[in-house]
Amino acid sequence: MNADVTVEQLEDVLGGLGESLTDLNKSLTHLNTAVDRLNGGLDHFEATLSRIDDLMGRLATLVAPVEAVVQRIDHMMGVGETVLAPLSVTEHAVRNAFNALRSRTTR
């Protein structure tokens, strides 16, 4: 009788184990599906990053001439400021002279 009880207990354990393994198989199937979707998303992300990298290379090619133009304009502005500095000093001197004359005549 003990053998029969032990066999029944073993059958119950094995039956429960079978159900657990079936549930585990379903869970692993869902996990595989999720991993496949994640893999597809990562592939798409990698392709997007590759396109962005290509775009940045093209933008760098476009920016270099613009930077050269900006440097030339900056140099020209520096030369212009240097040329106009004496005129600015002269303008301030003439304004001060006129202001001095005005203040003398208004007194």
FILO-49878 format. One record per atom (N, C-alpha, C): residue in one letter; x, z, y. Coordinates in pm, whole numbers, plus 32768, in hexadecimal, padded with zeros to 4 digits. Each point is the difference from the previous one (the first is absolute). Layout:
<atoms>
AXZY
...
</atoms>
This chain:
<atoms>
M804D80007F8A
M7FB380008076
M805480008080
N806B80497FFD
N805A80008073
N80377F75801A
A801A7FB57F94
A80347F79800F
A7F997FA78042
D7F7F80117FDA
D7F977FB1803E
D7FF3801F8095
V8008807F8023
V7FF78029808D
V80777FC9804E
T807480077FC4
T80797FCD8042
T7FF77F6A8014
V7FCD7FB97F9C
V7FF17F6F800B
V7F9B7FDF806E
E7F91804B8008
E7F9D7FE88068
E803C801A808A
Q804C806C800C
Q8040801E8080
Q80627F918027
L804A7FCF7F9D
L80607F958018
L7FB77F80802B
E7F8E7FE47FBE
E7FB27F8A8026
E7FCA800E808E
D7FD280788024
D7FD18018808A
D80707FEB8065
V807480367FE0
V80737FF2805C
V80267F6D800C
L80067FB97F90
L80237F728003
L7F957FAE8048
G7F8280247FEE
G7F947FBA8047
G800D80158097
G801C807B8029
G8014801D808E
G807C7FB98036
L80657FFA7FAC
L807C7FBC8028
L7FE67F6A8011
G7FAD7FC97FA6
G7FDD7F72800C
G7FB97FE38083
E7FA280568026
E7FB97FEE807F
E8060800D8076
S805B80607FF5
S80638013806C
S80597F85800E
L80267FC97F8E
L80557F888003
L7FB37F888039
T7F807FF77FDF
T7FAE7F948038
T7FF6800E8097
D7FE7807B802F
D7FFA80198091
D80877FE38042
L806B80267FBF
L80867FE68035
L80197F6A8009
N7FD37FB67F9C
N80107F6E8002
N7FB47FC38076
K7F85802F8018
K7FB37FCE8073
K804780218083
S8033807C800A
S80478028807A
S807C7FAA8016
L80487FE67F94
L80787FAC800C
L7FDD7F718026
T7F8F7FCE7FCE
T7FD37F7A8025
T7FE27FFB8097
H7FBB80678032
H7FE380068090
H8081800D8052
L805C804E7FCC
L808080118045
L804C7F7C8004
N80007FB77F91
N80427F7D7FFE
N7FC17FA08065
T7F7C8003800A
T7FBB7FAB8061
T802A8025808F
A80068082801C
A8027802E8085
A80917FD8801E
V8057800D7F9D
V808D7FDB8014
V800C7F698017
D7FB07FB17FB8
D80027F6E8016
D7FD37FDE808E
R7F9780448031
R7FD27FE88089
R806A802A8065
L804080727FE5
L806B802F8058
L80737F9D8002
N80227FCA7F8C
N806B7F9D7FF6
N7FDD7F848052
G7F837FD37FF8
G7FD57F8E8050
G8008801E8094
G7FD780798027
G80098027808C
G808F80058031
L805980337FAC
L808E80068025
L803C7F74800B
D7FD67FA67FA8
D802F7F75800B
D7FD37FC28084
H7F8480178024
H7FCC7FCC807F
H804B803E8077
F801B80817FF7
F80498046806A
F808E7FC8800D
E80407FE77F8F
E80877FC78002
E80007F75803E
A7F9C7FB07FDF
A7FF57F79803B
A7FEB800A8097
T7FAE805F802B
T7FE98013808F
T808080298047
L804B805C7FC5
L807F8029803B
L80637F8C8007
S7FFF7FAB7F9C
S80587F8C8000
S7FDB7FA08071
R7F7D7FEB8015
R7FD57FA9806E
R8024803D8087
I7FF38083800C
I80258043807D
I80967FF38018
D804F800C7F96
D80907FF1800D
D80237F73802F
D7FC07F9B7FC8
D80167F75802C
D7FD97FEF8092
L7F90803A8026
L7FD07FF68089
L806280418061
M803680737FD9
M806080458057
M807E7FAC8013
G802B7FB97F98
G80737FA7800D
G7FE47F918063
R7F897FC77FF9
R7FDC7F95805F
R7FF38036808D
L7FC88079800E
L7FF4803C8086
L8089801D803C
A805E802C7FAE
A8087801A8032
A803F7F7F8034
T7FE47F927FBC
T80337F7E802D
T7FC37FDA8086
L7F8180228017
L7FBF7FE0807F
L802B805D8070
V801E807B7FE0
V801F80648067
V808A7FE9803C
A805E7FCE7FB2
A808A7FEF8030
A80067FA9807E
P7FC07F8B8005
P80067FB2807C
P7FBA80468075
V7F9580477FE5
V7FBA8048806B
V805A806C8039
E804980467FAA
E805E80658030
E806D7FC18058
A802F7F897FD9
A80657FBC8050
A7FC97FDE808A
V7F837FD28006
V7FC17FE08080
V7FF2807E8055
V7FD6806D7FC3
V7FF0807E8049
V8086802F8037
Q806A7FF17FB3
Q808580278030
Q802B7FAB8077
R7FE37F7F7FFA
R80227FA88071
R7FB28027807C
I7F7F801B7FF0
I7FAE80288072
I80338083803A
D8025805E7FA8
D8035807F802E
D80807FEC804F
H80577FA77FD0
H807C7FE28048
H7FE17FC18088
M7FA07FA38002
M7FDB7FBF807F
M7FC680668062
M7FB1805E7FCD
M7FC880688057
M806F8057803A
G8064801F7FAE
G8071804F8030
G804B7FB8806E
V80177F7D7FEC
V80437FB18067
V7FAA7FFB807E
G7F7E7FED7FF1
G7FA67FFC8074
G80018083804C
E7FFF806F7FB9
E800480828043
E80848013804A
T806D7FD07FC4
T8082800B8042
T80037FAB807E
V7FC67F887FFA
V7FFD7FA78075
V7FA68039806D
L7F91803C7FDB
L7FA080308063
L8023808A8038
A805F80457FC5
A80238086802F
A802C80008093
P80577FA4802C
P80257FFF808E
P7F897FE2805C
L7FA57FA97FD1
L7F897FE28050
L7FA8807B800F
S7FF5804E7F95
S7FB080798004
S803C80648062
V8084800C7FFF
V8042805C805D
V7FE97FD1808F
T800C7F7C8016
T7FE97FC88085
T7F708017802C
E7FA17FEC7FA5
E7F7380168020
E7FE98090802B
H8037805F7FB6
H7FEE808D8024
H803F80208086
A80747FC3801C
A804280198082
A7FAC7FCA8072
V7FC97F867FEF
V7FAC7FC38069
V7F8180518012
R7FC2802B7F95
R7F858052800B
R801D8082804A
N806F803F7FDD
N8023807D8044
N80197FE88095
A803F7F8E801E
A80187FE1808E
A7F7B7FEB8048
F7FA57FB37FC5
F7F7D7FEA803F
F7FB28083800E
N800680547F97
N7FBC80828008
N803B80558070
A80837FFB8012
A8040804C806A
A7FD47FCC8086
L7FF97F7B800F
L7FD27FC5807E
L7F6F8023801C
R7FAC7FFB7F9C
R7F7380208011
R7FEF8091802D
S804B80597FBF
S7FF1808D8022
S8034801B808E
R805F7FB18032
R80328011808A
R7F997FD18066
T7FBD7F907FDC
T7FA37FC88061
T7F7C804C8003
T7FDF80467F97
T7F81804B7FFE
T800D80868044
R8077802D8022
R80128083803E
R7FEB7FF98090
</atoms>
